[in-house]
Amino acid sequence: MEAEELVQAYTANEVAADQRYKGKLLEVSGTVDIIGKDILNTPYITFRPDKTSFTGVQAMFSKGDEDQLAALKKGDQVRVKCRGRGKMMNVLMDSCALVR
């Protein structure tokens, strides 16, 4: 699925989206917006559906994936396989891996 579809599902009905996606293994593709680390130093990338959207998809990776993430740049098209975690500002996904 595209990151935009996931954001739209959560924007339309967060409860229904959680029932469908939370805890499930998802394969999501999109355009990289941010490559960073959270306050616990966990690496992540975000996909933002468009410049006006406040909600995006945040894919959390393990520290062992930092070399792969360091090779990415904003605007790259990537696909990730992750477990859905619900929404807290962004739609969150963890245990992510880049799909080649």
DSSP file (Angstrom, degrees, kcal/mol; ACC not computed):
  #  RESIDUE AA STRUCTURE BP1 BP2  ACC     N-H-->O    O-->H-N    N-H-->O    O-->H-N    TCO  KAPPA ALPHA  PHI   PSI    X-CA   Y-CA   Z-CA
    1    1 A M              0   0    0      0, 0.0    28,-2.3     0, 0.0     2,-0.2   0.000 360.0 360.0 360.0 156.8    0.0    0.0    0.0
    2    2 A E  B >>  -a   29   0A   0     26,-0.2     4,-1.5     1,-0.1     3,-0.6  -0.609 360.0-122.0 -83.7 147.7    1.0    3.6   -0.4
    3    3 A A  H 3> S+     0   0    0     26,-2.7     4,-2.3     1,-0.2     5,-0.2   0.863 113.1  60.2 -55.9 -37.5    1.7    5.7    2.7
    4    4 A E  H 3> S+     0   0    0     25,-0.3     4,-2.5     1,-0.2    -1,-0.2   0.881 101.5  52.7 -60.2 -39.8   -1.0    8.1    1.5
    5    5 A E  H <> S+     0   0    0     -3,-0.6     4,-2.2     2,-0.2    -1,-0.2   0.902 109.2  49.4 -62.5 -41.2   -3.6    5.3    1.7
    6    6 A L  H  X S+     0   0    0     -4,-1.5     4,-1.9     2,-0.2    -2,-0.2   0.914 111.8  47.7 -65.5 -43.6   -2.6    4.5    5.3
    7    7 A V  H  X S+     0   0    0     -4,-2.3     4,-2.4     1,-0.2    -2,-0.2   0.917 111.3  51.3 -62.9 -43.8   -2.8    8.2    6.4
    8    8 A Q  H  X S+     0   0    0     -4,-2.5     4,-2.4     1,-0.2    -2,-0.2   0.893 107.7  52.7 -61.7 -40.1   -6.2    8.6    4.7
    9    9 A A  H  X S+     0   0    0     -4,-2.2     4,-2.0     1,-0.2     8,-0.3   0.920 113.0  43.7 -62.1 -43.6   -7.5    5.5    6.5
   10   10 A Y  H  < S+     0   0    0     -4,-1.9     4,-0.2     1,-0.2    -2,-0.2   0.842 113.5  51.2 -71.3 -33.3   -6.4    6.9    9.9
   11   11 A T  H  < S+     0   0    0     -4,-2.4     3,-0.2    -5,-0.2    -2,-0.2   0.886 112.2  47.0 -69.0 -38.8   -7.7   10.3    9.1
   12   12 A A  H  < S-     0   0    0     -4,-2.4    -2,-0.2     1,-0.2     2,-0.2   0.899 138.3 -10.0 -70.7 -41.9  -11.2    9.0    8.0
   13   13 A N     X  -     0   0    0     -4,-2.0     4,-2.5    -5,-0.2    -1,-0.2  -0.655  55.7-170.8-164.9  97.4  -11.6    6.7   11.1
   14   14 A E  H  > S+     0   0    0     -4,-0.2     4,-2.5    -3,-0.2     5,-0.2   0.863  90.1  52.9 -62.3 -38.1   -8.8    6.0   13.5
   15   15 A V  H  > S+     0   0    0      2,-0.2     4,-2.0     1,-0.2    -1,-0.2   0.939 112.4  43.8 -64.8 -47.2  -10.8    3.2   15.3
   16   16 A A  H  > S+     0   0    0      1,-0.2     4,-1.7     2,-0.2    -2,-0.2   0.893 113.3  52.1 -64.8 -39.9  -11.5    1.3   12.1
   17   17 A A  H  X>S+     0   0    0     -4,-2.5     4,-3.1    -8,-0.3     5,-0.5   0.903 107.8  51.8 -64.9 -40.7   -7.9    1.8   10.9
   18   18 A D  H  X5S+     0   0    0     -4,-2.5     4,-1.6     1,-0.2    -1,-0.2   0.924 108.7  51.2 -60.1 -43.5   -6.5    0.4   14.2
   19   19 A Q  H  <5S+     0   0    0     -4,-2.0    -1,-0.2     1,-0.2    -2,-0.2   0.860 118.2  38.7 -61.4 -34.3   -8.7   -2.7   13.8
   20   20 A R  H  <5S+     0   0    0     -4,-1.7    -2,-0.2    -5,-0.1    -1,-0.2   0.847 133.6  15.4 -85.0 -35.5   -7.5   -3.2   10.3
   21   21 A Y  H ><5S+     0   0    0     -4,-3.1     3,-2.0    -5,-0.1    63,-0.5   0.722  87.8 107.1-117.1 -27.7   -3.7   -2.3   10.6
   22   22 A K  B 3<<S+b   84   0A   0     -4,-1.6    63,-0.2    -5,-0.5     3,-0.1  -0.365  97.6   5.5 -65.2 129.1   -2.6   -2.2   14.3
   23   23 A G  T 3  S+     0   0    0     61,-2.9    -1,-0.3     1,-0.3     2,-0.2   0.371 106.3 118.6  82.1  -4.7   -0.4   -5.2   15.1
   24   24 A K  S <  S-     0   0    0     -3,-2.0    60,-2.7     1,-0.0     2,-0.5  -0.637  72.5-110.5 -95.7 152.0   -0.4   -6.4   11.5
   25   25 A L  E     - C   0  83A   0     -2,-0.2     2,-0.3    58,-0.2    58,-0.3  -0.716  44.1-173.3 -79.9 124.0    2.6   -6.7    9.2
   26   26 A L  E     - C   0  82A   0     56,-3.8    56,-2.7    -2,-0.5     2,-0.6  -0.911  24.9-150.4-123.1 145.1    2.3   -4.0    6.5
   27   27 A E  E     + C   0  81A   0     -2,-0.3     2,-0.4    54,-0.2    54,-0.2  -0.970  28.7 177.5-113.6 116.3    4.3   -3.3    3.3
   28   28 A V  E     - C   0  80A   0     52,-2.5    52,-3.0    -2,-0.6     2,-0.3  -0.943  12.3-166.1-125.5 137.5    4.2    0.5    2.7
   29   29 A S  E     +aC   2  79A   0    -28,-2.3   -26,-2.7    -2,-0.4     2,-0.3  -0.897  25.0 123.2-121.3 154.4    5.8    2.6    0.0
   30   30 A G  E     - C   0  78A   0     48,-2.2    48,-2.4    -2,-0.3     2,-0.5  -0.983  58.0 -64.1 178.5-175.0    6.3    6.3   -0.3
   31   31 A T  E     - C   0  77A   0     -2,-0.3    17,-0.7    46,-0.2    46,-0.2  -0.836  52.1-116.1 -98.0 127.0    8.6    9.3   -0.7
   32   32 A V  E     +D   47   0A   0     44,-3.0    43,-2.8    -2,-0.5    15,-0.2  -0.424  38.9 167.6 -65.0 129.1   11.1    9.8    2.1
   33   33 A D  E     +     0   0A   0     13,-3.4     2,-0.4     1,-0.4    14,-0.2   0.775  65.0  15.4-106.8 -48.5   10.5   13.1    3.9
   34   34 A I  E     -D   46   0A   0     12,-0.9    12,-2.1    39,-0.1     2,-0.5  -0.985  52.3-167.7-131.9 140.3   12.6   12.9    7.0
   35   35 A I  E     +D   45   0A   0     -2,-0.4     2,-0.2    10,-0.2    10,-0.2  -0.985  44.1 116.6-121.8 116.0   15.5   10.6    8.0
   36   36 A G  E     -D   44   0A   0      8,-2.4     8,-2.7    -2,-0.5     2,-0.3  -0.797  56.9 -97.7-156.8-165.6   16.2   11.0   11.7
   37   37 A K  E     -D   43   0A   0      6,-0.3     2,-0.0    -2,-0.2    -2,-0.0  -0.983  29.4-132.8-133.2 144.4   16.3    9.6   15.3
   38   38 A D    >   -     0   0    0      4,-2.1     3,-2.2    -2,-0.3     6,-0.0  -0.162  45.0 -81.1 -85.4-172.9   13.8   10.0   18.1
   39   39 A I  T 3  S+     0   0    0      1,-0.3    -1,-0.1     2,-0.1    -2,-0.0   0.692 132.5  54.0 -66.6 -17.7   14.5   10.9   21.7
   40   40 A L  T 3  S-     0   0    0      2,-0.1    -1,-0.3     3,-0.0    -2,-0.0   0.269 120.7-109.5 -95.6  10.1   15.6    7.4   22.4
   41   41 A N    <   +     0   0    0     -3,-2.2    -2,-0.1     1,-0.3     0, 0.0   0.708  68.0 151.2  70.4  22.4   18.1    7.5   19.5
   42   42 A T        -     0   0    0      1,-0.0    -4,-2.1    20,-0.0    -1,-0.3  -0.749  45.5-124.0 -86.2 126.5   15.9    5.1   17.5
   43   43 A P  E     +D   37   0A   0      0, 0.0    18,-3.0     0, 0.0     2,-0.3  -0.398  39.7 163.5 -71.9 146.8   16.4    5.7   13.7
   44   44 A Y  E     -DE  36  60A   0     -8,-2.7    -8,-2.4    16,-0.2     2,-0.3  -0.975  27.8-147.7-152.2 163.8   13.3    6.3   11.6
   45   45 A I  E     -DE  35  59A   0     14,-1.8    14,-3.0    -2,-0.3     2,-0.4  -0.963  16.4-148.9-128.1 152.7   12.1    7.7    8.3
   46   46 A T  E     -DE  34  58A   0    -12,-2.1   -13,-3.4    -2,-0.3   -12,-0.9  -0.939   3.8-154.9-120.5 148.2    8.8    9.5    7.6
   47   47 A F  E     -DE  32  57A   0     10,-2.5    10,-2.7    -2,-0.4   -15,-0.2  -0.980  10.3-163.7-113.2 130.1    6.6    9.6    4.6
   48   48 A R        -     0   0    0    -17,-0.7   -17,-0.2    -2,-0.5     8,-0.2  -0.976  14.5-146.7-116.7 123.3    4.5   12.7    4.2
   49   49 A P  S    S-     0   0    0      0, 0.0     2,-0.3     0, 0.0    -1,-0.1   0.865  77.8 -15.5 -58.8 -37.9    1.6   12.3    1.7
   50   50 A D  S >  S-     0   0    0     -3,-0.1     3,-1.1     3,-0.1    -3,-0.0  -0.970  71.9 -97.7-158.8 169.5    1.8   16.0    0.7
   51   51 A K  T 3  S+     0   0    0     -2,-0.3    -1,-0.0     1,-0.2     0, 0.0   0.723 118.8  52.2 -67.1 -22.3    3.3   19.3    1.9
   52   52 A T  T 3  S+     0   0    0     -4,-0.0     2,-0.3     2,-0.0    -1,-0.2   0.595  86.8 100.8 -91.2 -11.0    0.1   20.4    3.5
   53   53 A S    <   -     0   0    0     -3,-1.1    -3,-0.1     1,-0.1     0, 0.0  -0.572  50.6-167.0 -80.9 134.1   -0.5   17.3    5.6
   54   54 A F  S    S+     0   0    0     -2,-0.3     2,-0.4     2,-0.0    -1,-0.1   0.715  74.3  70.8 -85.1 -23.8    0.4   17.3    9.3
   55   55 A T        +     0   0    0     35,-0.1     2,-0.2   -48,-0.0    35,-0.2  -0.805  59.8 156.6 -99.9 132.6    0.1   13.6    9.5
   56   56 A G        -     0   0    0     -2,-0.4    35,-3.1    -8,-0.2     2,-0.5  -0.655  45.2 -90.0-131.9-168.4    2.6   11.2    7.9
   57   57 A V  E     -Ef  47  91A   0    -10,-2.7   -10,-2.5    33,-0.2     2,-0.6  -0.957  33.1-160.0-110.6 127.6    3.8    7.7    8.3
   58   58 A Q  E     -Ef  46  92A   0     33,-3.0    35,-2.2    -2,-0.5     2,-0.6  -0.944   3.2-163.1-113.0 116.8    6.8    7.2   10.7
   59   59 A A  E     -Ef  45  93A   0    -14,-3.0   -14,-1.8    -2,-0.6     2,-0.4  -0.887   8.3-152.8-104.5 116.9    8.7    3.9   10.2
   60   60 A M  E     -E   44   0A   0     33,-2.8    36,-2.2    -2,-0.6   -16,-0.2  -0.725  14.2-173.0 -94.6 136.4   10.9    3.0   13.1
   61   61 A F        -     0   0    0    -18,-3.0     2,-0.2    -2,-0.4    36,-0.1  -0.686  26.4-100.4-119.6 171.4   14.1    0.8   12.5
   62   62 A S    >   -     0   0    0     34,-0.4     3,-2.0    -2,-0.2     4,-0.1  -0.541  36.3-108.6 -88.1 162.3   16.7   -0.8   14.7
   63   63 A K  G >  S+     0   0    0      1,-0.3     3,-1.5    -2,-0.2     4,-0.2   0.789 117.5  67.4 -60.6 -27.2   20.1    0.7   15.4
   64   64 A G  G 3  S+     0   0    0      1,-0.3     3,-0.3     2,-0.1    -1,-0.3   0.628  93.7  59.3 -67.8 -12.9   21.5   -2.1   13.2
   65   65 A D  G <> S+     0   0    0     -3,-2.0     4,-2.1     1,-0.2     3,-0.4   0.390  72.9 102.6 -94.6   2.4   19.8   -0.5   10.1
   66   66 A E  H <> S+     0   0    0     -3,-1.5     4,-2.6     1,-0.2    -1,-0.2   0.847  75.7  55.9 -59.3 -37.0   21.5    2.9   10.5
   67   67 A D  H  > S+     0   0    0     -3,-0.3     4,-0.9    -4,-0.2    -1,-0.2   0.913 109.5  46.6 -62.3 -41.4   23.9    2.2    7.6
   68   68 A Q  H >4 S+     0   0    0     -3,-0.4     3,-0.6     1,-0.2     4,-0.3   0.912 114.5  46.9 -65.2 -41.7   21.0    1.5    5.2
   69   69 A L  H >< S+     0   0    0     -4,-2.1     3,-1.4     1,-0.2    -2,-0.2   0.845 104.6  60.9 -69.7 -32.7   19.2    4.6    6.4
   70   70 A A  H 3< S+     0   0    0     -4,-2.6    -1,-0.2     1,-0.3    -2,-0.2   0.765  99.6  57.7 -64.1 -24.4   22.3    6.8    6.1
   71   71 A A  T << S+     0   0    0     -4,-0.9    -1,-0.3    -3,-0.6    -2,-0.2   0.588  93.5  88.2 -82.1 -10.5   22.4    5.9    2.4
   72   72 A L    <   -     0   0    0     -3,-1.4     2,-0.3    -4,-0.3   -37,-0.1  -0.426  58.4-164.1 -84.5 161.8   18.9    7.4    1.8
   73   73 A K    >   -     0   0    0     -2,-0.1     3,-2.3   -39,-0.0   -41,-0.2  -0.982  35.9 -80.5-141.6 156.8   18.0   11.0    1.0
   74   74 A K  T 3  S+     0   0    0     -2,-0.3   -41,-0.2     1,-0.3     3,-0.1  -0.270 116.9  30.8 -53.4 133.9   14.9   13.1    1.2
   75   75 A G  T 3  S+     0   0    0    -43,-2.8    -1,-0.3     1,-0.4   -42,-0.1   0.221  84.7 136.0  98.3 -14.3   12.8   12.4   -1.9
   76   76 A D    <   -     0   0    0     -3,-2.3   -44,-3.0   -45,-0.1     2,-0.6  -0.393  55.0-128.8 -65.0 143.2   13.9    8.8   -2.4
   77   77 A Q  E     +C   31   0A   0    -46,-0.2     2,-0.3    -3,-0.1   -46,-0.2  -0.856  41.6 165.0 -91.2 121.8   11.1    6.3   -3.2
   78   78 A V  E     -C   30   0A   0    -48,-2.4   -48,-2.2    -2,-0.6     2,-0.4  -0.915  30.6-143.7-136.2 163.1   11.3    3.4   -0.8
   79   79 A R  E     -CG  29  99A   0     20,-0.5    20,-3.1    -2,-0.3     2,-0.3  -0.991  19.4-170.7-127.0 137.1    9.2    0.4    0.4
   80   80 A V  E     -CG  28  98A   0    -52,-3.0   -52,-2.5    -2,-0.4     2,-0.5  -0.917  18.6-145.3-126.8 151.8    9.3   -0.8    4.0
   81   81 A K  E     +CG  27  97A   0     16,-2.6    16,-1.5    -2,-0.3     2,-0.3  -0.985  40.9 147.4-116.1 122.1    7.9   -3.9    5.8
   82   82 A C  E     -C   26   0A   0    -56,-2.7   -56,-3.8    -2,-0.5     2,-0.5  -0.872  49.4-102.6-146.3 170.7    6.8   -3.0    9.3
   83   83 A R  E     -CG  25  94A   0     11,-2.9    11,-2.5    -2,-0.3   -58,-0.2  -0.917  42.5-117.9-102.6 128.2    4.3   -3.8   12.1
   84   84 A G  E     +bG  22  93A   0    -60,-2.7   -61,-2.9   -63,-0.5     9,-0.2  -0.386  31.0 178.5 -65.8 139.3    1.5   -1.2   12.5
   85   85 A R  E     -     0   0A   0      7,-2.8     2,-0.2     1,-0.4     8,-0.2   0.391  40.1-112.8-122.8  -1.2    1.4    0.5   15.8
   86   86 A G  E     - G   0  92A   0      6,-0.7     6,-3.0   -69,-0.1     2,-0.4  -0.637  46.1 -50.8 100.8-162.2   -1.5    2.9   15.5
   87   87 A K  E     + G   0  91A   0      4,-0.2     4,-0.2    -2,-0.2     2,-0.2  -0.966  43.5 157.2-126.3 132.2   -1.5    6.7   15.4
   88   88 A M  S    S-     0   0    0      2,-2.7     2,-2.3    -2,-0.4     3,-0.0  -0.707  92.3 -48.5-145.7  90.9    0.1    9.3   17.7
   89   89 A M  S    S+     0   0    0     -2,-0.2     2,-0.2   -34,-0.0   -33,-0.1  -0.517 141.3  40.2  70.3 -68.3    0.3   12.5   15.6
   90   90 A N  S    S-     0   0    0     -2,-2.3    -2,-2.7   -35,-0.2     2,-0.6  -0.618 101.7-100.9 -95.0 163.1    1.9   10.3   12.8
   91   91 A V  E     -fG  57  87A   0    -35,-3.1   -33,-3.0    -4,-0.2     2,-0.3  -0.789  50.2-143.7 -79.2 120.3    0.8    6.8   11.8
   92   92 A L  E     +fG  58  86A   0     -6,-3.0    -7,-2.8    -2,-0.6    -6,-0.7  -0.683  25.2 176.1 -98.7 140.9    3.5    4.7   13.6
   93   93 A M  E     -fG  59  84A   0    -35,-2.2   -33,-2.8    -2,-0.3     2,-0.2  -0.996   8.1-173.3-137.2 140.6    5.1    1.5   12.4
   94   94 A D  E     + G   0  83A   0    -11,-2.5   -11,-2.9    -2,-0.3   -33,-0.1  -0.755  58.7  44.8-129.1 178.5    7.9   -0.4   14.1
   95   95 A S  E    S+     0   0A   0     -2,-0.2   -34,-0.2   -13,-0.2    -1,-0.2   0.899  82.2 177.1  54.8  43.8   10.2   -3.4   13.5
   96   96 A C  E     -     0   0A   0    -36,-2.2   -34,-0.4    -3,-0.2     2,-0.3  -0.421  21.8-176.3 -84.9 152.3   10.8   -2.0   10.1
   97   97 A A  E     - G   0  81A   0    -16,-1.5   -16,-2.6    -2,-0.1     2,-0.2  -0.990  30.7-113.6-141.6 140.9   13.0   -3.3    7.3
   98   98 A L  E     - G   0  80A   0     -2,-0.3     2,-0.5   -18,-0.2   -18,-0.2  -0.529  28.2-140.2 -70.5 140.0   13.7   -1.7    3.9
   99   99 A V  E       G   0  79A   0    -20,-3.1   -20,-0.5    -2,-0.2    -1,-0.0  -0.914 360.0 360.0-104.9 124.6   12.4   -3.9    1.0
  100  100 A R              0   0    0     -2,-0.5    -1,-0.1   -22,-0.1   -20,-0.0   0.415 360.0 360.0 -98.0 360.0   14.7   -4.1   -2.0
